[in-house]
């Protein structure tokens, strides 16, 4: 057991005592839920250690936070992350994220996670692409450009599949621009961006007329980026 894990366990004990003495203080439950959540806490609040967490207890703590402070959006978000990441209940995770977004509609972390959840089964690429547009207005980072491109390619793939080639090509070209911007911001994204294009092209068929005639194919641009 490393020192960081020992520290986490010590803090859990201290918070449990505080909860015993102040059972209606939602902050104590929230802080303990963060510690119990371990690696599934998707924010800077996550404590890096070898402590693997107690996810059922984390869920109980976040439920208590919601009971005591129903407008505390982070509690819905963290509970949703645990539900989704552990495969407990994807539908409930979606519902929890919708509640979090109703409280904080401009929260990028909530929006990104919501897009991930609703596209998990290969659907809603168009909705996710629109959501990422909102995120990019706030933070036009390489990582967010990559995420946006992924959902745009998913959307384009569906349009190619149903024969809507004109719309698919427009969406595809927009995705290529996102990938180009990602690589311009962070050259280490090049390999990942290339693999994204390759997977998309393979799925649609390299000989697809719209892909062959696309004016912003990724591969010819790679030499320019390098």
N, C-alpha and C positions, 0 to 999 in steps of 0.2 A: 504494500500500500504506500503510494508516494505521498509527499508532504501536501500536495494540492488536494488529493482525495481526503486526507486527514482533516484538512482545513474545511472542506465542504461538509464533511460529516459533523464536525464541531459546530459549524454554523447552523446546520439543520437542528441539532440538539438545542442550541440557543433559541432558535425561532420557535421550536416546539414549546419551550418554556414560556416564551412571550405569548404564544397563542393560549396557553393554559391560564395565564394571568390576564390577558386581554382578548377574550374569545371573539369579540366583535370588531377587531381591527383588521380590515381587509388587507392592509399592507403586509402584515406578517404572513398571511396565507400566500399572498402573491410571491413574496421573496422566497418562501420555502418551496412553492411550486416551481419556481425557476431553478432552484437547486435540484429538486427531484427530477425535473425534466431532462437534465443532462444534455446530451448532444442534440436532442430534438428541440431545444430552445433556439429558434432561428433569429437571433438578434445579438447585439453586442453584450446583452445581459448574460449570455451563455458563459459558464465557468469551465475553462479547459482543465480537465483532470482525468484520472483513470476511473472516476466514479461513474458507474453505468446508469445510475438513476433508478427511480422507483416510479414508473409511469402511471400506475394506477393511483398512487398517492398524489402525484402531480395533478392528475385529472380531478381528484377530489378537492385539492386545494384551489384549483382554478374555478371549480364549481362553487366553492364557498365564496370566492372573490365576487363571482357574478351574482350570487345571492345577496351579498352585502353591498356591492357597488355595481349595479347593473349596467352602468354607462362606462365601465372601465374596459375599453376596447381590446387592450393587450391580452386580457384573460381569455377572451374568445379566440383571439389569434393563436396564442400558444396552445390552447386546448385543441384547436383545429389542426395545428402542425403535428401534434402527437397522434391524433386520430388518423390523419392521412398517412404519415410516415410509417406508422406501424400497421397500417391496413385494418384498423379497427372498424371504421365506418366512414367511407368516402362521402356518402350523402350528408352525414352529420357534419363532417369537416366543411363541406360546401356551405351548409346552412350557418355554421359558426362564423365563417369568413364573411358571409353576407351581412351578418349582424355587426361584425367589426367594421366593415366598410360603411354601413349605415351610420355608424358613429364617427368614423374618420374617413370620408370618401376619397381624400387625396393622399392617403398613406400608401407609399410605393410598395413597401414590404407586403402589406395585405393584398394589394392588387396583383403583385407578381405571384404570390402563393395561390390566390384565387384562380388566376389563369392556369397555373399548373394543375390544380385540382380538376377544373372543368374540362381540361383536354386530356386527362389521363387515359381515357378509353378511346382516344383517337377522334373525338368530336370537338365541335365548338372552336375550331381554329380561327374562324373569322371573328368571333367574339373576343378571343384572347388577343388577336392582333390589334383590335381596337383598344383593348385595355392597355396594351403596351405602348400605344401612341400617347396615352395620358402620362404614363411613367416617363417616357422619353422627354416630354416637355419639362419635367422636373429634373431629370438626371440623364443627360445624353452620354452615358458612359459606354465603354466597349462591351461590358457584360450585358447591359440592357439592350444594346444593338444586336448582340448575338441572340438574346431571348426573342426579341421582336422578329428577327429574321426566321427563327425556327417556327414561330406561329404563322408567319406569312407563307412560308414554304408548305406548311401543313394545309393552309387554306388554298394555296395554288394547286397542290396535289389533288385536292377534292374536286376543284373546278376542271382540271385536266381529265379526271376520271369520268365526270358527267358530260364531257364534251364542250364545256364552256371555255374554249381556248383563248378567246380575246381577253376575258377577265382574268383567266389564269396567268397569261403572259404578263399582264400589267402588275399583278400581285407578285409574280416571280421576279420581275425587274426591280420592284421596290425592295424585295428581300435581298437581292444582290447588292443594292446600294447600302443597305444596312450592314451587310457583311463587309463591304469595302470600308465603310466608316469605322467598323470595329477594328479592322486590321490597321487602319491609319492611326487609330488611337492607341492600339497595343499590338505590336507586330507578332507577339506570341499567340495571337488569335488566328494566325494564318492557317496553321494545320487544321485546327478545329473547323474554321470556316470552309476550307476545302473539302473536308469530310462531310460537312452538312450538304454542300452542293452535290457531292458524289452520291450520297444516299438518296437525295431527292431525284437526281437525274436517273439513277438506276431504277428507282421505284416507278418513274413515269415512262422510262424507256429512252435510251440515249438518242434513238432515231425519231423521236417525236418531233414533228415538223415545227411546232412552236418553240421547242427548246433549241433546235438547230438554228432557227432564224432569230432567236432572241438577241436583242441589241446589247444586252449587258450580261453576257455569260461570265461566270466567275473565272473559269480556267484561263482565258486569254488575259485577264487582268492580273493574274498572279505574278507574271514577270514584271509588271509595272510596280506592284507592291514591293517586290523584292529589291 
